[in-house]
Amino acid sequence: MESPLAALLPIVVVWLAAGVVADGLPRLDRARALRRRAGQLLILTLTGLTLTVTVLAVGLFSVGNAPADQAATALNLAGLPALVVTVCTVRRVRRLWAGAGAFAAAPETPAPYGLRAAAAHPLIGLPLQVTGLLTVPAVIAASDTDLFAAPGVTGPAITVGALGILAIGVRHALRHSRLAERAQPETPRSTRSAGPLHV
Protein backbone atom coordinates (compact mmCIF):
# COMPACT_ATOMS: atom_id res chain seq x y z
CA MET A 1 0.00 0.00 0.00
CA GLU A 2 1.90 3.06 -1.20
CA SER A 3 -0.32 5.71 0.35
CA PRO A 4 -3.15 5.63 2.90
CA LEU A 5 -5.17 7.69 0.43
CA ALA A 6 -5.17 4.79 -2.06
CA ALA A 7 -6.87 2.57 0.51
CA LEU A 8 -9.26 5.18 1.87
CA LEU A 9 -10.67 6.63 -1.36
CA PRO A 10 -12.56 3.45 -2.43
CA ILE A 11 -13.96 3.12 1.09
CA VAL A 12 -15.27 6.68 1.10
CA VAL A 13 -16.80 6.29 -2.36
CA VAL A 14 -18.59 3.05 -1.42
CA TRP A 15 -19.96 4.40 1.88
CA LEU A 16 -21.15 7.66 0.33
CA ALA A 17 -22.80 5.75 -2.53
CA ALA A 18 -24.54 3.49 0.00
CA GLY A 19 -25.82 6.55 1.85
CA VAL A 20 -27.23 8.05 -1.36
CA VAL A 21 -28.93 4.77 -2.36
CA ALA A 22 -30.40 4.34 1.14
CA ASP A 23 -31.77 7.87 1.07
CA GLY A 24 -33.65 7.18 -2.18
CA LEU A 25 -35.18 3.85 -1.14
CA PRO A 26 -38.41 5.18 0.46
CA ARG A 27 -39.21 7.26 -2.65
CA LEU A 28 -39.53 4.15 -4.83
CA ASP A 29 -43.20 3.33 -5.30
CA ARG A 30 -42.78 0.09 -7.34
CA ALA A 31 -41.92 -3.18 -5.61
CA ARG A 32 -39.54 -4.40 -8.33
CA ALA A 33 -37.55 -1.16 -8.27
CA LEU A 34 -37.45 -1.27 -4.48
CA ARG A 35 -36.15 -4.84 -4.54
CA ARG A 36 -33.49 -4.02 -7.14
CA ARG A 37 -32.30 -0.95 -5.22
CA ALA A 38 -32.31 -2.85 -1.91
CA GLY A 39 -30.11 -5.49 -3.55
CA GLN A 40 -27.71 -2.80 -4.74
CA LEU A 41 -27.66 -1.30 -1.25
CA LEU A 42 -26.89 -4.70 0.27
CA ILE A 43 -23.95 -5.17 -2.10
CA LEU A 44 -22.61 -1.66 -1.40
CA THR A 45 -22.99 -2.15 2.36
CA LEU A 46 -21.21 -5.51 2.40
CA THR A 47 -18.46 -4.09 0.16
CA GLY A 48 -17.99 -1.09 2.46
CA LEU A 49 -17.83 -3.32 5.53
CA THR A 50 -15.35 -5.68 3.87
CA LEU A 51 -13.04 -2.84 2.78
CA THR A 52 -13.25 -1.14 6.18
CA VAL A 53 -12.54 -4.33 8.15
CA THR A 54 -9.67 -5.19 5.80
CA VAL A 55 -7.98 -1.81 6.25
CA LEU A 56 -8.48 -1.92 10.04
CA ALA A 57 -7.11 -5.48 10.23
CA VAL A 58 -4.07 -4.70 8.07
CA GLY A 59 -3.39 -1.63 10.19
CA LEU A 60 -3.67 -3.70 13.35
CA PHE A 61 -0.83 -5.98 12.25
CA SER A 62 1.36 -3.30 10.69
CA VAL A 63 4.20 -1.79 12.67
CA GLY A 64 5.40 1.75 12.98
CA ASN A 65 4.00 4.52 10.87
CA ALA A 66 3.35 2.50 7.72
CA PRO A 67 0.67 3.69 5.24
CA ALA A 68 -1.58 0.81 6.32
CA ASP A 69 -1.31 1.94 9.92
CA GLN A 70 -2.08 5.54 8.94
CA ALA A 71 -5.15 4.46 6.97
CA ALA A 72 -6.42 2.34 9.89
CA THR A 73 -5.86 5.19 12.36
CA ALA A 74 -7.75 7.60 10.10
CA LEU A 75 -10.68 5.16 9.90
CA ASN A 76 -11.04 4.78 13.67
CA LEU A 77 -13.73 7.47 13.75
CA ALA A 78 -15.96 5.51 11.35
CA GLY A 79 -15.57 2.27 13.31
CA LEU A 80 -18.57 2.71 15.62
CA PRO A 81 -21.18 3.54 12.94
CA ALA A 82 -19.76 0.72 10.80
CA LEU A 83 -20.39 -1.62 13.73
CA VAL A 84 -24.00 -0.38 13.93
CA VAL A 85 -24.31 -1.07 10.19
CA THR A 86 -23.05 -4.62 10.77
CA VAL A 87 -25.41 -5.31 13.68
CA CYS A 88 -28.59 -3.52 12.55
CA THR A 89 -28.56 -2.27 8.96
CA VAL A 90 -27.47 -5.41 7.08
CA ARG A 91 -30.27 -7.49 8.61
CA ARG A 92 -32.91 -4.84 7.86
CA VAL A 93 -31.77 -4.41 4.25
CA ARG A 94 -31.85 -8.18 3.70
CA ARG A 95 -35.38 -8.36 5.12
CA LEU A 96 -36.43 -5.42 2.94
CA TRP A 97 -34.96 -7.09 -0.17
CA ALA A 98 -36.77 -10.36 0.63
CA GLY A 99 -40.03 -8.57 1.46
CA ALA A 100 -40.01 -6.59 -1.77
CA GLY A 101 -39.43 -9.84 -3.66
CA ALA A 102 -42.85 -11.09 -2.55
CA PHE A 103 -44.49 -8.20 -4.44
CA ALA A 104 -42.11 -7.94 -7.39
CA ALA A 105 -43.63 -10.56 -9.70
CA ALA A 106 -45.16 -7.91 -11.97
CA PRO A 107 -43.09 -4.87 -12.99
CA GLU A 108 -45.72 -2.29 -12.05
CA THR A 109 -46.80 -3.76 -8.70
CA PRO A 110 -46.99 -0.85 -6.24
CA ALA A 111 -44.73 -1.07 -3.21
CA PRO A 112 -46.90 -1.17 -0.06
CA TYR A 113 -46.47 1.69 2.39
CA GLY A 114 -45.32 -0.86 4.97
CA LEU A 115 -42.33 -1.76 2.79
CA ARG A 116 -41.55 1.88 2.10
CA ALA A 117 -41.78 2.62 5.84
CA ALA A 118 -39.30 -0.22 6.45
CA ALA A 119 -37.02 1.29 3.79
CA ALA A 120 -37.21 4.65 5.59
CA HIS A 121 -36.34 3.21 9.00
CA PRO A 122 -33.61 5.30 10.65
CA LEU A 123 -31.50 2.20 11.32
CA ILE A 124 -31.08 1.73 7.56
CA GLY A 125 -30.20 5.18 6.29
CA LEU A 126 -28.71 6.88 9.35
CA PRO A 127 -25.81 4.48 10.12
CA LEU A 128 -24.83 4.32 6.44
CA GLN A 129 -24.84 8.09 6.01
CA VAL A 130 -23.02 8.71 9.30
CA THR A 131 -20.36 6.15 8.33
CA GLY A 132 -19.97 7.85 4.96
CA LEU A 133 -19.66 11.29 6.56
CA LEU A 134 -17.10 10.09 9.11
CA THR A 135 -14.88 8.60 6.41
CA VAL A 136 -14.45 12.02 4.80
CA PRO A 137 -12.17 13.34 7.61
CA ALA A 138 -10.05 10.20 7.13
CA VAL A 139 -9.41 11.13 3.50
CA ILE A 140 -8.69 14.75 4.46
CA ALA A 141 -6.17 13.59 7.06
CA ALA A 142 -4.56 11.15 4.61
CA SER A 143 -4.13 13.90 2.01
CA ASP A 144 -1.92 15.86 4.46
CA THR A 145 -4.48 18.64 4.71
CA ASP A 146 -4.90 19.58 8.34
CA LEU A 147 -8.13 21.54 8.44
CA PHE A 148 -8.07 21.61 12.22
CA ALA A 149 -4.60 23.13 12.54
CA ALA A 150 -5.99 26.63 12.99
CA PRO A 151 -6.90 27.46 16.61
CA GLY A 152 -10.57 27.50 17.45
CA VAL A 153 -11.64 25.36 14.48
CA THR A 154 -11.99 21.94 16.12
CA GLY A 155 -14.85 22.84 18.47
CA PRO A 156 -17.12 24.47 15.87
CA ALA A 157 -16.34 21.69 13.37
CA ILE A 158 -17.42 19.01 15.87
CA THR A 159 -20.55 21.00 16.73
CA VAL A 160 -21.52 21.40 13.07
CA GLY A 161 -20.90 17.70 12.46
CA ALA A 162 -23.02 16.68 15.46
CA LEU A 163 -25.86 19.00 14.41
CA GLY A 164 -25.69 17.61 10.86
CA ILE A 165 -25.96 14.03 12.14
CA LEU A 166 -28.86 15.04 14.40
CA ALA A 167 -30.65 16.66 11.45
CA ILE A 168 -30.18 13.53 9.34
CA GLY A 169 -31.58 11.38 12.16
CA VAL A 170 -34.63 13.61 12.65
CA ARG A 171 -35.31 13.61 8.90
CA HIS A 172 -35.21 9.80 8.75
CA ALA A 173 -37.45 9.49 11.82
CA LEU A 174 -40.07 11.88 10.43
CA ARG A 175 -40.13 10.17 7.03
CA HIS A 176 -40.40 6.74 8.62
CA SER A 177 -43.23 7.92 10.88
CA ARG A 178 -45.16 9.44 7.96
CA LEU A 179 -44.91 6.29 5.83
CA ALA A 180 -45.71 3.99 8.78
CA GLU A 181 -48.82 6.06 9.47
CA ARG A 182 -49.98 5.61 5.87
CA ALA A 183 -49.40 1.86 6.19
CA GLN A 184 -51.92 1.59 9.05
CA PRO A 185 -55.38 0.37 7.99
CA GLU A 186 -57.97 3.11 8.20
CA THR A 187 -60.55 2.68 10.96
CA PRO A 188 -64.10 3.17 9.63
CA ARG A 189 -65.80 6.27 11.00
CA SER A 190 -68.77 4.20 12.27
CA THR A 191 -66.40 2.02 14.34
CA ARG A 192 -64.74 5.04 15.86
CA SER A 193 -68.07 6.59 16.84
CA ALA A 194 -69.39 3.33 18.31
CA GLY A 195 -66.89 3.27 21.18
CA PRO A 196 -68.03 3.44 24.78
CA LEU A 197 -69.05 6.82 26.14
CA HIS A 198 -67.18 8.10 29.17
CA VAL A 199 -69.12 10.41 31.44
Backbone hydrogen bonds, N-H to C=O, Kabsch-Sander energy under -0.5 kcal/mol:
donor,donor_aa,acceptor,acceptor_aa,energy
6,A,3,S,-0.8
7,A,3,S,-0.8
8,L,4,P,-2.0
9,L,5,L,-2.4
11,I,7,A,-0.7
12,V,8,L,-2.5
13,V,9,L,-2.4
14,V,10,P,-2.3
15,W,11,I,-2.5
16,L,12,V,-2.6
17,A,13,V,-2.2
18,A,14,V,-2.3
19,G,15,W,-2.1
20,V,16,L,-2.0
21,V,17,A,-2.5
22,A,18,A,-2.6
23,D,19,G,-1.8
24,G,20,V,-1.3
25,L,21,V,-0.9
25,L,22,A,-0.6
27,R,24,G,-0.9
28,L,25,L,-1.8
31,A,109,T,-2.8
34,L,30,R,-2.3
35,R,31,A,-2.4
36,R,32,R,-2.5
37,R,33,A,-2.5
38,A,34,L,-2.3
39,G,35,R,-2.2
40,Q,36,R,-2.0
41,L,37,R,-2.5
42,L,38,A,-2.2
43,I,39,G,-2.1
44,L,40,Q,-2.6
45,T,41,L,-2.7
46,L,42,L,-2.5
47,T,43,I,-2.3
48,G,44,L,-2.7
49,L,45,T,-2.5
50,T,46,L,-2.4
51,L,47,T,-2.7
52,T,48,G,-2.4
53,V,49,L,-2.8
54,T,50,T,-2.3
55,V,51,L,-2.4
56,L,52,T,-2.5
57,A,53,V,-2.7
58,V,54,T,-2.7
59,G,55,V,-2.4
60,L,56,L,-1.6
61,F,57,A,-1.4
62,S,58,V,-0.7
66,A,63,V,-0.7
70,Q,66,A,-2.2
71,A,67,P,-2.5
72,A,68,A,-2.2
73,T,69,D,-2.3
74,A,70,Q,-2.3
75,L,71,A,-1.4
76,N,73,T,-1.0
77,L,74,A,-0.5
78,A,75,L,-1.0
79,G,76,N,-1.4
82,A,78,A,-1.7
83,L,79,G,-1.7
84,V,80,L,-2.0
85,V,81,P,-2.2
86,T,82,A,-2.0
87,V,83,L,-2.4
88,C,84,V,-3.0
89,T,84,V,-1.0
90,V,85,V,-2.3
92,R,88,C,-1.7
93,V,89,T,-2.7
94,R,90,V,-2.2
95,R,91,R,-2.1
96,L,92,R,-2.4
97,W,93,V,-2.6
98,A,94,R,-2.3
99,G,95,R,-2.7
100,A,96,L,-2.6
101,G,97,W,-1.3
102,A,98,A,-0.9
102,A,99,G,-0.7
103,F,100,A,-1.2
104,A,100,A,-0.5
104,A,101,G,-0.6
109,T,106,A,-1.5
111,A,29,D,-1.9
116,R,112,P,-2.0
117,A,113,Y,-2.6
118,A,114,G,-1.9
119,A,115,L,-2.2
120,A,116,R,-1.3
121,H,118,A,-1.1
124,I,121,H,-2.3
125,G,121,H,-1.3
126,L,122,P,-1.6
128,L,124,I,-0.9
129,Q,125,G,-2.6
130,V,126,L,-2.7
131,T,127,P,-2.3
132,G,128,L,-2.3
133,L,129,Q,-2.4
134,L,130,V,-2.4
135,T,131,T,-0.9
135,T,132,G,-0.6
136,V,132,G,-0.7
136,V,133,L,-0.7
139,V,135,T,-1.5
140,I,136,V,-2.2
141,A,137,P,-2.6
142,A,138,A,-2.1
143,S,139,V,-1.5
144,D,141,A,-1.3
145,T,140,I,-1.8
146,D,144,D,-0.7
147,L,145,T,-1.2
149,A,146,D,-1.1
153,V,150,A,-1.2
157,A,153,V,-2.2
158,I,154,T,-2.4
159,T,155,G,-2.4
160,V,156,P,-2.8
161,G,157,A,-2.3
162,A,158,I,-2.6
163,L,159,T,-2.6
164,G,160,V,-2.4
165,I,161,G,-2.3
166,L,162,A,-2.4
167,A,163,L,-2.4
168,I,164,G,-2.2
169,G,165,I,-2.4
170,V,166,L,-2.5
171,R,167,A,-2.3
172,H,168,I,-2.3
173,A,169,G,-2.3
174,L,170,V,-2.5
175,R,171,R,-2.2
176,H,172,H,-2.6
177,S,173,A,-2.4
178,R,174,L,-2.3
179,L,175,R,-2.2
180,A,176,H,-2.5
181,E,177,S,-2.0
182,R,178,R,-1.6
183,A,179,L,-1.3
184,Q,180,A,-0.7
184,Q,181,E,-0.8
192,R,188,P,-1.9
193,S,189,R,-2.1
194,A,190,S,-0.8
195,G,192,R,-0.9
199,V,197,L,-0.5
